[in-house]
Structures are given as C-alpha cells and as structure tokens.
Amino acid sequence: MHLHPAIQALRSNPASQRRSQQTVAQEIDNWRSDASIRKLGADVLHYGQGASIEDCTELSELLTDQQTALGFAESWAVCLASLLHRFPLGEVPFRFRQSGGFSAIQLFRFGRATLSLAAYERQAKVREPETARFIDVETTELIVSGRARGTLHRCSDLDGSTVVETCAETWETGDRIVVQPGETRQIVAVEGSLLMLQLTRTAIRPIATREYALADSRLLKTASGDKRASSELMALGVLGAMKHEAGLKVMRDIAINTERDPDLRWEAVRQTLALKPDSGIVLLGTLAQSRTDQLSQPADKLRNELRKAHPQLASIHTEAA
C-alpha cells in the first residue's frame, strides 16, 4: 500500500500529529475569542433559547447587512485557509455536509439554533423541482454573494385539503430570505456560485416532515421531525430484529403514550405485531378505544384488516398479553 509522505510522517510521529491538532484547535479558539465573534455566539445561543432575532443585535445585523456578512465570512475563511495551508491534514472542528453542487458548514450550534455558511455551485444540468419538503423549522438567510433562481412553496389548508402554492423567485447579493414553518424554498440554478449565511431554529416539538408532489399537492412521504424520536425509531428496529421479547413492555409504553411522537408510537405498534402478534392485536385494541387519540382510527382499521386476513386473531380481546 502506497502512503503519501505527509501521512507517513504523521504516522511515524504521533507527537507531531497531536501538536498540529492542538495548534488547529487553538487557532479556532482564537478566532472565536474575538469580541464580535463572542457576541455573535452569545446571540445564537439567545436565539436558540427562543429570543426573537430582533433582540439579538449582532445576529440581526449580520443577517441584514451584506457587508457585515461578507466581513464575517472572510474572517472565518482566512483563518481556516491559513490553518489548512500549514496543516493540510489537520482536522477542522466544524460539522459539514456536501453533495452535488452544494456544501454547508456549521459555525455555531446552540440548542435549537444553528448558524451556517452554505455554498451552491453552478450545475451543468438544471432539474426543475417536482416535490417540496416542509420541515418544522424557521430559517433566515442572507445572500453574501451571487445570484440564483429558485422557488418558494407555501403549504396551506383549503376546504380540508392540503394545497402547495409555488412561486418563482430570483435572489441576489444582499437579499434576505425568511422562511417560516409551512414554507420552504429551493435553489434551482445559480450563476457561477452562491454563498449565503443561514440561521435555522427548529421547533420545540417539531411536527413531522412532509413531502408533497408539486403537480397535485399529493402527500408522498412523512418522516419524524424529532431527532430524538428518529434515534428511538432505530432502537425499536434493533429490538425487533433481535426478537427481544423483554422489550415488549417498552414498546407498549411508547405506543400508548400520546405525548410521544406519532411516528415513533406507530413503529412501536409495528414492532410489537412482528415480535408477538397476539400482543400487537391487544395493543391495537387499546389504541382503538381512545377516540381522542390520533392513532385510534388507523389502529382500529389495521386491527380489523389483520383479523380478516388471519381469523385466528379474531378471538383475542383481553388486555394483558
């Protein structure tokens, strides 16, 4: 196996590797210790605790004034570029994500609030959006540089049916984009590149993320908006895959708790049915009895369908299984 000389040097000298990483961490701390950066971090914390953006002076100015935003982005970029030039294999302590033509890096994250830098690159092939995904989050963005074409979608209720309204938008340097829950925006095409500052704040108890077809407002997909619930969904799947019957009580407790995430509760029902069908039918009956529970009707429907498909389940009525 061929190793790059720089990697080989670090492997042969662990002390050097630790020193370089300590230097990287120290330089980032020095950047964060700047008075204006400290105030900005305090504002992100305050905003994450529920304050309005207008009550966060540094944060509000950053997301209103393009020159302030540009200066902030440049100070961070200069610090990072200098570090990577000196330590090309240094581990930068920022969370980031990247996919075709898009990259974002988190600069601050406190509680429910996150401040990020996001960049879009021009793509050879432009795909017009066919769906829109609505996440229970407030977003405030400022275009630091560039120009882009996009769409803004609003989800509303009309005569008991969900309707997604879409309008075309063009955003350029200095524009501010504010997206509330029930709204979402998509960048469709950029001219060259687009850099933006992005502030997000999730709801205290996020509702499910929903994805709709733009052609007919048809609901295509839902997913839990609660990260903790998502982790617990995975845990329930593991319990079920292990056929861990001792977990049946945990599954039942989750399923009947109306304070828990609906998707998590329904997954607990599914895993119970797979692990022990008798217990699952009983659990469905318990949920069906509570007409104020949003899972009551789907539980009753599924129980009847299962009894019809599997007549041996029709005689199960008692509670404790």
MARLUM-816797 format. One record per atom (N, C-alpha, C): residue in one letter; y, z, x. Coordinates in pm, whole numbers, padded with zeros to 5 digits, always signed. Example, Ala and Ser with C-alpha at 12.3 -4.5 7.8 and 13.67 -1.06 7.14 Angstrom:
2
a-00569+00780+01319;a-00450+00780+01230;a-00330+00780+01320;s-00225+00708+01285;s-00106+00714+01367;s+00003+00787+01290;
This chain:
321
m-00120+00000+00084;m+00000+00000+00000;m+00125+00000+00088;h+00218-00092+00058;h+00341-00102+00135;h+00449-00010+00077;l+00509+00071+00160;l+00616+00161+00118;l+00746+00117+00182;h+00853+00118+00102;h+00985+00089+00156;h+01019+00195+00260;p+01083+00157+00372;p+01116+00254+00477;p+01194+00374+00427;a+01284+00352+00332;a+01364+00464+00281;a+01275+00564+00206;i+01179+00512+00130;i+01086+00600+00058;i+00996+00672+00157;q+00949+00599+00259;q+00863+00659+00360;q+00935+00772+00432;a+01065+00751+00459;a+01144+00854+00529;a+01153+00981+00446;l+01172+00965+00315;l+01181+01083+00229;l+01046+01154+00220;r+00938+01078+00213;r+00806+01138+00203;r+00770+01215+00329;s+00817+01166+00440;s+00782+01232+00568;s+00876+01347+00600;n+00982+01362+00520;n+01078+01469+00547;n+01122+01533+00416;p+01036+01618+00356;p+01070+01681+00227;p+01201+01759+00231;a+01231+01820+00345;a+01356+01897+00354;a+01477+01806+00335;s+01472+01686+00391;s+01580+01590+00375;s+01595+01550+00229;q+01482+01533+00162;q+01484+01496+00021;q+01551+01605-00062;r+01517+01730-00034;r+01578+01840-00109;r+01728+01847-00082;r+01767+01829+00044;r+01910+01835+00077;r+01989+01726+00008;s+01932+01604+00006;s+02003+01494-00060;s+02018+01521-00209;q+01915+01577-00270;q+01922+01604-00414;q+02023+01716-00442;q+02026+01816-00353;q+02124+01922-00368;q+02266+01869-00355;t+02286+01773-00265;t+02418+01713-00248;t+02459+01635-00372;v+02365+01560-00429;v+02392+01485-00552;v+02433+01581-00663;a+02355+01688-00679;a+02384+01786-00785;a+02521+01851-00763;q+02552+01881-00637;q+02680+01945-00606;q+02798+01852-00636;e+02783+01724-00603;e+02891+01629-00629;e+02915+01612-00779;i+02807+01610-00856;i+02822+01601-01001;i+02891+01727-01054;d+02853+01842-01001;d+02918+01967-01042;d+03066+01965-01006;n+03099+01907-00891;n+03239+01898-00851;n+03318+01811-00950;w+03256+01702-00994;w+03322+01616-01094;w+03343+01693-01224;r+03241+01767-01265;r+03252+01843-01389;r+03352+01958-01379;s+03379+02005-01257;s+03468+02120-01240;s+03616+02083-01245;d+03645+01952-01246;d+03784+01910-01262;d+03839+01968-01392;a+03963+02012-01390;a+04022+02083-01505;a+04012+02002-01634;s+04048+01873-01629;s+04045+01791-01750;s+03903+01768-01800;i+03808+01755-01706;i+03668+01735-01745;i+03612+01862-01808;r+03651+01978-01754;r+03607+02106-01813;r+03659+02120-01956;k+03786+02084-01976;k+03845+02093-02111;k+03773+01998-02206;l+03739+01880-02156;l+03669+01782-02239;l+03531+01836-02278;g+03460+01893-02181;g+03330+01951-02211;g+03340+02062-02313;a+03444+02144-02302;a+03464+02253-02399;a+03490+02197-02539;d+03562+02084-02544;d+03588+02021-02674;d+03460+01965-02736;v+03374+01905-02653;v+03248+01853-02705;v+03164+01968-02761;l+03165+02081-02690;l+03094+02199-02739;l+03151+02245-02872;h+03284+02252-02880;h+03352+02295-03002;h+03321+02200-03118;y+03324+02071-03089;y+03293+01971-03192;y+03148+01984-03238;g+03059+02009-03143;g+02917+02026-03177;g+02892+02147-03263;q+02984+02244-03260;q+02971+02364-03342;q+03031+02346-03481;g+03087+02226-03506;g+03137+02197-03640;g+03286+02172-03652;a+03361+02182-03543;a+03505+02161-03548;a+03536+02014-03579;s+03653+01989-03637;s+03695+01851-03659;s+03744+01794-03526;i+03736+01664-03512;i+03777+01603-03386;i+03927+01622-03362;e+04005+01634-03471;e+04149+01656-03456;e+04180+01791-03394;d+04089+01886-03407;d+04109+02019-03349;d+04063+02025-03203;c+04014+01915-03151;c+03967+01908-03012;c+04061+01813-02936;t+04166+01869-02878;t+04276+01790-02823;t+04232+01687-02721;e+04158+01731-02617;e+04116+01641-02511;e+04024+01533-02564;l+03932+01571-02649;l+03835+01478-02704;l+03903+01376-02795;s+03995+01424-02877;s+04068+01335-02968;s+04149+01231-02892;e+04216+01276-02785;e+04296+01182-02704;e+04206+01080-02635;l+04092+01126-02584;l+04001+01038-02514;l+03953+00926-02605;l+03930+00957-02733;l+03875+00860-02826;l+03983+00792-02910;t+04108+00806-02865;t+04219+00740-02932;t+04295+00648-02838;d+04314+00695-02714;d+04394+00622-02616;d+04305+00546-02518;q+04317+00415-02516;q+04228+00333-02433;q+04248+00359-02284;q+04372+00382-02242;q+04398+00406-02100;q+04336+00539-02054;t+04343+00639-02140;t+04280+00768-02109;t+04129+00749-02097;a+04072+00674-02191;a+03928+00649-02189;a+03887+00571-02064;l+03969+00473-02026;l+03939+00393-01908;l+03944+00478-01782;g+04045+00565-01772;g+04055+00653-01656;g+03937+00748-01646;f+03894+00799-01759;f+03777+00888-01761;f+03652+00814-01716;a+03629+00693-01770;a+03511+00615-01734;a+03513+00580-01585;e+03630+00546-01534;e+03641+00510-01392;e+03613+00630-01302;s+03662+00748-01339;s+03639+00867-01256;s+03491+00898-01246;w+03421+00882-01358;w+03277+00907-01358;w+03204+00800-01278;a+03242+00673-01299;a+03174+00562-01230;a+03194+00568-01080;v+03316+00602-01036;v+03343+00612-00892;v+03258+00722-00829;c+03250+00836-00898;c+03169+00946-00847;c+03022+00906-00836;l+02971+00841-00941;l+02830+00803-00942;l+02800+00693-00841;a+02887+00592-00833;a+02864+00482-00741;a+02865+00530-00596;s+02956+00622-00566;s+02962+00677-00430;s+02833+00751-00395;l+02784+00828-00489;l+02660+00902-00466;l+02542+00809-00444;l+02531+00706-00527;l+02417+00615-00516;l+02427+00529-00391;h+02548+00506-00343;h+02563+00433-00217;h+02513+00517-00100;r+02543+00647-00105;r+02500+00736+00003;r+02354+00775-00012;f+02309+00792-00137;f+02171+00835-00163;f+02109+00741-00267;p+02069+00621-00225;p+02018+00522-00321;p+01895+00568-00397;l+01824+00667-00346;l+01706+00719-00416;l+01735+00854-00480;g+01863+00887-00488;g+01900+01015-00550;g+01871+01016-00699;e+01837+01132-00750;e+01807+01148-00893;e+01934+01193-00965;v+01988+01105-01047;v+02112+01134-01118;v+02083+01219-01241;p+02148+01334-01257;p+02114+01427-01365;p+02179+01394-01499;f+02162+01270-01545;f+02212+01229-01676;f+02099+01158-01750;r+02084+01189-01877;r+01985+01118-01958;r+02039+00979-01991;f+01951+00880-01988;f+01995+00744-02018;f+01884+00667-02088;r+01922+00558-02150;r+01825+00467-02212;r+01874+00324-02193;q+01779+00233-02189;q+01813+00095-02162;q+01715+00002-02230;s+01766-00103-02290;s+01682-00208-02348;s+01758-00338-02333;g+01699-00447-02378;g+01758-00578-02356;g+01905-00588-02391;g+01990-00597-02292;g+02132-00614-02315;g+02208-00489-02352;f+02143-00375-02351;f+02210-00250-02391;f+02169-00137-02297;s+02266-00054-02263;s+02235+00066-02185;s+02333+00176-02225;a+02289+00299-02219;a+02375+00413-02255;a+02334+00533-02170;i+02432+00614-02135;i+02406+00733-02055;i+02484+00849-02115;q+02417+00964-02129;q+02478+01082-02187;q+02556+01158-02080;l+02685+01180-02106;l+02768+01254-02012;l+02779+01401-02050;f+02782+01428-02180;f+02784+01566-02230;f+02693+01575-02352;r+02623+01686-02361;r+02544+01713-02481;r+02543+01862-02507;f+02605+01900-02618;f+02610+02041-02657;f+02574+02051-02805;g+02466+02121-02834;g+02427+02140-02973;g+02405+02007-03043;r+02480+01985-03150;r+02463+01864-03230;r+02547+01747-03181;a+02630+01770-03078;a+02723+01667-03032;a+02682+01606-02898;t+02705+01478-02885;t+02676+01405-02761;t+02789+01307-02733;l+02836+01306-02608;l+02935+01207-02564;l+02868+01117-02463;s+02871+00987-02488;s+02801+00890-02403;s+02890+00773-02368;l+02853+00704-02261;l+02908+00573-02228;l+02800+00471-02262;a+02838+00368-02337;a+02742+00265-02375;a+02795+00129-02336;a+02707+00042-02292;a+02746-00093-02248;a+02654-00197-02312;y+02714-00306-02358;y+02641-00419-02413;y+02669-00541-02324;e+02566-00618-02296;e+02581-00740-02217;e+02555-00862-02305;r+02622-00970-02273;r+02602-01093-02348;r+02457-01139-02337;q+02401-01181-02450;q+02264-01230-02454;q+02261-01380-02481;a+02166-01447-02420;a+02156-01593-02435;a+02128-01632-02580;k+02048-01550-02647;k+02013-01579-02786;k+02066-01469-02875;v+02145-01506-02974;v+02202-01409-03067;v+02116-01404-03193;r+02077-01283-03231;r+01997-01265-03352;r+02082-01196-03458;e+02100-01265-03569;e+02175-01205-03678;e+02090-01096-03743;p+02151-00984-03779;p+02074-00871-03834;p+02011-00904-03969;e+01888-00859-03985;e+01817-00877-04112;e+01793-00743-04181;t+01807-00634-04104;t+01789-00500-04160;t+01902-00410-04113;a+01917-00297-04179;a+02015-00196-04139;a+01950-00059-04146;r+01970+00020-04042;r+01910+00153-04035;r+02021+00258-04048;f+02001+00351-04141;f+02100+00454-04168;f+02049+00589-04118;i+02124+00648-04026;i+02090+00776-03965;i+02194+00879-04007;d+02150+01000-04032;d+02241+01105-04079;d+02321+01162-03961;v+02421+01084-03920;v+02500+01122-03802;v+02642+01069-03818;e+02739+01144-03767;e+02877+01098-03760;e+02899+01036-03622;t+02965+00921-03620;t+02989+00852-03492;t+03134+00809-03481;t+03194+00840-03367;t+03329+00793-03335;t+03322+00721-03202;e+03367+00596-03199;e+03358+00515-03078;e+03494+00455-03044;l+03517+00436-02916;l+03637+00366-02870;l+03594+00255-02776;i+03641+00134-02802;i+03611+00022-02714;i+03697+00036-02589;v+03634+00065-02476;v+03707+00082-02350;v+03746-00054-02293;s+03656-00151-02303;s+03686-00287-02258;s+03590-00384-02324;g+03638-00507-02346;g+03552-00611-02400;g+03584-00645-02545;r+03507-00736-02596;r+03524-00787-02732;r+03386-00819-02788;a+03365-00786-02916;a+03234-00808-02976;a+03245-00844-03124;r+03145-00916-03169;r+03131-00945-03311;r+03018-00857-03365;g+03038-00803-03483;g+02936-00715-03538;g+02941-00707-03689;t+02865-00612-03743;t+02861-00591-03887;t+02871-00442-03917;l+02932-00411-04029;l+02941-00274-04078;l+02871-00268-04212;h+02778-00174-04227;h+02700-00163-04350;h+02730-00030-04419;r+02737-00034-04552;r+02755+00087-04632;r+02643+00094-04735;c+02585+00211-04746;c+02475+00233-04840;c+02529+00313-04958;s+02515+00259-05078;s+02567+00328-05196;s+02467+00317-05310;d+02491+00398-05412;d+02404+00400-05530;d+02474+00329-05644;l+02407+00233-05705;l+02462+00156-05815;l+02362+00153-05928;d+02396+00224-06035;d+02308+00230-06152;d+02168+00277-06115;g+02161+00376-06026;g+02033+00434-05989;g+01959+00358-05881;s+02015+00249-05834;s+01951+00170-05729;s+02036+00171-05602;t+01970+00169-05489;t+02041+00166-05361;t+02087+00024-05330;v+02213+00013-05294;v+02271-00117-05259;v+02333-00106-05119;v+02301-00201-05033;v+02360-00206-04899;v+02465-00316-04897;e+02590-00276-04871;e+02701-00370-04863;e+02732-00398-04716;t+02752-00522-04682;t+02773-00561-04543;t+02902-00641-04529;c+02979-00609-04425;c+03097-00691-04395;c+03100-00721-04246;a+03147-00841-04213;a+03157-00884-04074;a+03280-00821-04010;e+03267-00785-03882;e+03376-00721-03808;e+03389-00783-03670;t+03510-00774-03615;t+03533-00809-03475;t+03605-00693-03410;w+03550-00642-03301;w+03608-00528-03231;w+03647-00570-03090;e+03759-00516-03042;e+03804-00548-02907;e+03866-00426-02841;t+03904-00442-02715;t+03957-00332-02635;t+04061-00250-02712;g+04038-00118-02714;g+04131-00027-02780;g+04096+00006-02923;d+04005-00071-02984;d+03968-00044-03123;d+03884+00083-03132;r+03904+00155-03240;r+03827+00277-03267;r+03739+00252-03388;i+03613+00287-03376;i+03515+00267-03484;i+03466+00403-03530;v+03485+00433-03656;v+03439+00560-03713;v+03332+00529-03817;v+03214+00585-03798;v+03101+00560-03889;v+03055+00695-03944;q+03060+00708-04076;q+03019+00831-04143;q+02875+00820-04191;p+02811+00932-04228;p+02678+00924-04290;p+02683+00831-04412;g+02582+00750-04427;g+02583+00650-04534;g+02640+00517-04487;e+02679+00512-04358;e+02729+00389-04297;e+02656+00365-04166;t+02657+00243-04121;t+02603+00211-03989;t+02669+00082-03941;r+02677+00066-03811;r+02734-00057-03754;r+02637-00118-03655;q+02646-00249-03640;q+02561-00321-03546;q+02647-00414-03461;i+02624-00414-03332;i+02685-00512-03242;i+02595-00635-03242;v+02650-00749-03280;v+02569-00871-03290;v+02581-00956-03165;a+02704-00976-03117;a+02726-01061-02999;a+02850-01014-02925;v+02844-01019-02793;v+02959-00977-02712;v+03003-01093-02624;e+03132-01090-02588;e+03186-01189-02497;e+03186-01129-02357;g+03089-01167-02278;g+03076-01111-02143;g+03007-00976-02147;s+03086-00871-02158;s+03029-00736-02168;s+03123-00648-02250;l+03068-00542-02301;l+03143-00448-02385;l+03111-00307-02339;l+03215-00228-02314;l+03197-00088-02274;l+03264+00000-02377;m+03192+00101-02423;m+03251+00190-02522;m+03214+00336-02494;l+03303+00424-02535;l+03274+00567-02538;l+03222+00599-02676;q+03118+00679-02683;q+03053+00706-02811;q+03031+00856-02828;l+03090+00910-02934;l+03073+01051-02970;l+02990+01058-03097;t+02882+01134-03095;t+02798+01148-03214;t+02778+01296-03246;r+02759+01321-03375;r+02725+01457-03419;r+02626+01447-03533;t+02508+01502-03512;t+02405+01499-03615;t+02433+01606-03720;a+02379+01587-03837;a+02394+01685-03945;a+02315+01811-03912;i+02354+01921-03975;i+02282+02046-03952;i+02137+02032-03997;r+02119+01972-04113;r+01985+01945-04164;r+01979+01796-04199;p+01948+01712-04102;p+01954+01567-04125;p+01856+01521-04232;i+01904+01433-04319;i+01815+01370-04415;i+01737+01260-04343;a+01640+01206-04410;a+01554+01105-04348;a+01632+00981-04309;t+01595+00923-04196;t+01649+00793-04155;t+01586+00685-04242;r+01668+00592-04291;r+01618+00488-04381;r+01656+00350-04329;e+01564+00257-04342;e+01590+00120-04300;e+01574+00027-04420;y+01677-00056-04446;y+01677-00144-04562;y+01684-00291-04518;a+01626-00377-04600;a+01642-00521-04581;a+01779-00561-04634;l+01854-00637-04556;l+01988-00676-04599;l+01985-00778-04712;a+01880-00857-04719;a+01874-00963-04819;a+01871-00908-04961;d+01797-00798-04981;d+01781-00747-05119;d+01792-00595-05129;s+01838-00528-05022;s+01853-00381-05020;s+01721-00309-05043;r+01611-00375-05008;r+01479-00314-05026;r+01453-00213-04914;l+01406-00094-04951;l+01373+00007-04852;l+01247-00034-04777;l+01259-00043-04645;l+01148-00087-04562;l+01077+00028-04493;k+01153+00128-04453;k+01093+00233-04370;k+01177+00360-04379;t+01111+00473-04374;t+01180+00601-04363;t+01118+00680-04248;a+01197+00765-04188;a+01148+00849-04079;a+01228+00978-04081;s+01165+01086-04039;s+01233+01214-04039;s+01357+01209-03951;g+01467+01265-04002;g+01589+01272-03924;g+01598+01397-03840;d+01500+01485-03852;d+01498+01615-03783;d+01406+01605-03662;k+01462+01621-03543;k+01382+01609-03420;k+01272+01715-03416;r+01304+01836-03462;r+01202+01940-03463;r+01087+01902-03555;a+01123+01845-03671;a+01020+01803-03765;a+00934+01693-03704;s+00996+01603-03629;s+00920+01496-03564;s+00817+01553-03466;s+00858+01655-03391;s+00765+01720-03297;s+00651+01786-03372;e+00685+01849-03485;e+00581+01916-03564;e+00487+01816-03630;l+00541+01697-03663;l+00455+01590-03716;l+00347+01554-03614;m+00389+01542-03488;m+00293+01511-03383;m+00191+01624-03367;a+00239+01747-03377;a+00148+01862-03364;a+00044+01862-03475;l+00087+01829-03597;l-00008+01822-03709;l-00112+01714-03684;g-00068+01601-03628;g-00161+01494-03596;g-00265+01537-03494;v-00221+01617-03397;v-00314+01667-03295;v-00416+01762-03358;l-00368+01851-03446;l-00459+01945-03514;l-00564+01868-03595;g-00517+01763-03664;g-00609+01684-03744;g-00710+01611-03658;a-00663+01551-03548;a-00752+01476-03459;a-00856+01567-03395;m-00819+01694-03372;m-00913+01790-03313;m-01008+01848-03417;k-00985+01811-03546;k-01065+01867-03656;k-01064+02019-03651;h-00945+02073-03633;h-00925+02216-03612;h-00905+02285-03747;e-01016+02329-03810;e-01009+02386-03944;e-00929+02515-03948;a-00916+02583-03835;a-00834+02704-03834;a-00687+02671-03861;g-00653+02542-03846;g-00514+02500-03871;g-00486+02472-04017;l-00586+02483-04104;l-00564+02453-04246;l-00460+02545-04309;k-00459+02672-04271;k-00361+02764-04328;k-00220+02724-04286;v-00205+02685-04159;v-00074+02640-04111;v-00029+02517-04189;m-00121+02423-04209;m-00088+02302-04284;m-00046+02335-04426;r-00117+02427-04491;r-00084+02465-04628;r+00053+02531-04634;d+00079+02621-04541;d+00207+02692-04540;d+00324+02594-04526;i+00304+02493-04442;i+00409+02392-04424;i+00425+02309-04552;a+00313+02269-04612;a+00318+02182-04729;a+00387+02246-04848;i+00368+02374-04870;i+00425+02439-04989;i+00566+02493-04967;n+00614+02485-04843;n+00747+02538-04811;n+00853+02432-04842;t+00924+02449-04952;t+01023+02349-04995;t+01145+02343-04904;e+01157+02438-04812;e+01269+02436-04718;e+01242+02345-04599;r+01116+02304-04583;r+01080+02220-04469;r+01109+02073-04499;d+01108+01993-04394;d+01131+01850-04405;d+01023+01786-04494;p+01063+01703-04593;p+00965+01643-04685;p+00858+01560-04614;d+00898+01483-04512;d+00800+01402-04439;d+00698+01490-04368;l+00746+01603-04313;l+00656+01696-04246;l+00559+01757-04346;r+00610+01796-04462;r+00523+01855-04566;r+00416+01757-04611;w+00455+01631-04629;w+00358+01531-04675;w+00253+01502-04568;e+00295+01506-04443;e+00198+01488-04334;e+00098+01602-04333;a+00144+01724-04363;a+00054+01839-04370;a-00050+01818-04481;v-00007+01758-04593;v-00100+01727-04703;v-00203+01624-04656;r-00156+01519-04590;r-00245+01413-04543;r-00351+01468-04446;q-00305+01551-04352;q-00398+01605-04254;q-00498+01701-04319;t-00452+01774-04419;t-00543+01864-04492;t-00650+01784-04564;l-00610+01677-04631;l-00707+01592-04701;l-00809+01532-04605;a-00763+01489-04489;a-00853+01429-04391;a-00949+01531-04332;l-00898+01654-04313;l-00979+01757-04249;l-01077+01822-04346;k-01028+01849-04468;k-01113+01914-04568;k-01067+01869-04706;p-01128+01764-04760;p-01083+01705-04887;p-01069+01806-05001;d-01164+01901-05012;d-01155+02000-05119;d-01024+02077-05112;s-00991+02122-04991;s-00866+02196-04972;s-00745+02108-04999;g-00758+01979-04964;g-00649+01887-04989;g-00621+01867-05136;i-00727+01855-05216;i-00710+01837-05361;i-00645+01961-05422;v-00689+02079-05377;v-00630+02203-05426;v-00481+02209-05391;l-00450+02169-05269;l-00311+02170-05223;l-00226+02074-05306;l-00281+01956-05336;l-00209+01861-05421;l-00182+01919-05559;g-00281+01991-05610;g-00263+02055-05740;g-00153+02160-05738;t-00148+02235-05630;t-00043+02337-05617;t+00095+02273-05615;l+00109+02165-05540;l+00238+02097-05534;l+00273+02033-05668;a+00174+01978-05736;a+00200+01910-05864;a+00249+02006-05971;q+00213+02135-05962;q+00252+02232-06064;q+00401+02263-06063;s+00466+02249-05948;s+00608+02283-05937;s+00693+02160-05964;r+00743+02147-06086;r+00816+02027-06126;r+00952+02016-06059;t+01001+02124-05997;t+01129+02117-05926;t+01112+02070-05782;d+00987+02059-05739;d+00958+02016-05602;d+00959+01864-05597;q+01030+01805-05500;q+01036+01660-05491;q+00902+01596-05458;l+00807+01676-05410;l+00673+01624-05383;l+00580+01637-05503;s+00630+01694-05613;s+00545+01719-05729;s+00484+01590-05784;q+00568+01490-05813;q+00517+01366-05873;q+00425+01288-05778;p+00466+01268-05651;p+00372+01197-05562;p+00241+01273-05542;a+00246+01407-05543;a+00124+01486-05527;a+00034+01468-05648;d+00092+01472-05768;d+00015+01455-05890;d-00047+01315-05896;k+00032+01215-05856;k-00017+01077-05858;k-00133+01059-05761;l-00118+01111-05640;l-00224+01096-05540;l-00350+01172-05581;r-00332+01292-05637;r-00450+01369-05681;r-00528+01291-05787;n-00458+01232-05883;n-00526+01156-05989;n-00596+01033-05932;e-00531+00967-05837;e-00592+00848-05775;e-00718+00884-05699;l-00713+00996-05626;l-00830+01039-05549;l-00944+01082-05640;r-00912+01150-05748;r-01016+01192-05843;r-01082+01071-05909;k-01002+00968-05935;k-01056+00848-05997;k-01146+00773-05898;a-01103+00766-05772;a-01181+00695-05671;a-01303+00775-05625;h-01294+00908-05633;h-01403+00996-05587;h-01431+01100-05696;p-01514+01065-05792;p-01540+01153-05907;p-01586+01294-05868;q-01647+01309-05752;q-01695+01441-05710;q-01580+01539-05687;l-01457+01488-05676;l-01341+01575-05655;l-01280+01622-05786;a-01323+01563-05898;a-01260+01593-06026;a-01282+01737-06071;s-01391+01799-06025;s-01423+01937-06070;s-01350+02043-05990;i-01273+02007-05892;i-01204+02107-05807;i-01072+02145-05873;h-01063+02271-05915;h-00942+02318-05982;h-00889+02447-05924;t-00975+02530-05871;t-00932+02664-05829;t-00842+02658-05706;e-00766+02765-05685;e-00666+02769-05578;e-00728+02787-05441;a-00790+02899-05413;a-00831+02931-05274;a-00949+02848-05233;a-00925+02759-05136;a-01036+02679-05083;a-01041+02698-04934;
